[in-house]
Amino acid sequence: MGVFVFLPLVLPLTAWPIARLAEQHLHPVTATRLLAGVSALMALSSTVCLALIMVVGTAQLPGNPLPDSWSDPEVRKAVPYDEVVGIIAIPALAVVAASCVWTVWRHHRVRRSAVRALAGIRPSPVAVLPDESPYAYALPGRRGRIVVSTAMLACLDSGERRALFAHERVHLTASHHRYLLAAQLAARANPFLRPLCTAVAYGAERWADEEAARVIGNRRVMARAVGKAALVSRGTPSPALAGFAAGPVPRRVAALLGPMPPARSWPSAFTVAGVAVWTAAAGATASALSSANSAVALFLVLKAATPL
């Protein structure tokens, strides 16, 4: 164990360089999947190590529920520990757990509220609500639906409406709500992962933009629809729901008016984007290996010290 148990807590910093570079140099599909995967792996590793620090650092505190043999001097000598850090890890782990539970609860509460709002509407892939507030978002579920208000439809022409529906359909078919929720939970588990959470949200919107533009066959119409919707929309009920006017809209419009993104492939290791990708991958791998190594080492030592 030793100092390696602390590495997963700070290794998410190695993923920061890729957050913006992935948006600029990777295909949105590749960027979203990569950043969401790196975020989830690093968050899990840091949470595991936080739990290990708590167990190791508090084994000698009076009243702890751990076996007495775990506080044996020989065991303490074999497992480096810091009692102060272990005590601090207790509230830190409690905050992480409470924050993640709150995020999941809020996500499901918003989805339940959205479903209840559609209770009186005939089941169909698209639900049009008579509302003076313009909005549009994808409501995931067993039968995912596109929810749009009459005010939003009134702001768009026929081509832009096609762009809107194509965009939200991509959110549903690609299950973007899962990427968003995973990134949000990762950011709750480790604040150093917040830039990746923002990048995942942007990547999901760019993913939907590009796929929708390909479906309708006109990137300019897609850009115009996004821009017009953003001017009148108030957003979505929750960041966990993908909305048509979400994210940094000026950058999305500029990307749609520019050249098409690169193919869905990994960049060369000799490019700036390639260096960033491999740095993030190396950080995620090191984080996972450090947490696994610390967990196995602690398990073996404590197993040997615990009487049958």
KAHUWO-V785572 format. One line per field, one symbol per residue. ss: DSSP state (2 for helix, 1 for strand, 0 for the rest). psi: psi as a letter, one per 20 degrees, with the letter a starting at -180 (. if undefined). A space follows every 50 residues. Layout:
ss->???
psi->???
//
This chain:
ss->00022222222222222222222220022222222222222222222222 22222220000000000222202222220000222222222222222222 22222222222222222000000001111000000111100000111112 22222002222222222222222002222222222222202222222222 22222222222222220022222222222222000000000010000022 22222220000000000000022222222222222222222222222222 22222000
psi->ebhhhigihihihiighighhhhhiqqhgggggghgggggghggghgghh hghgggijhipqjqjqqhhijphhghhhoqrohghhghhghghggggggg ghggghghggghghghhjhjppprhpoopnpipprprporahnqqppqqh hghhiqaghhgggghhghhggghjlhhggggghghghhhohijghhghhg gghhghghgghghhgikohghgghgggghhhiqjarhqiipprhkrangh hgghhhiaqqrrrmrpqqijrghgggghggggggghgghggggggggggg ghghipq.
//
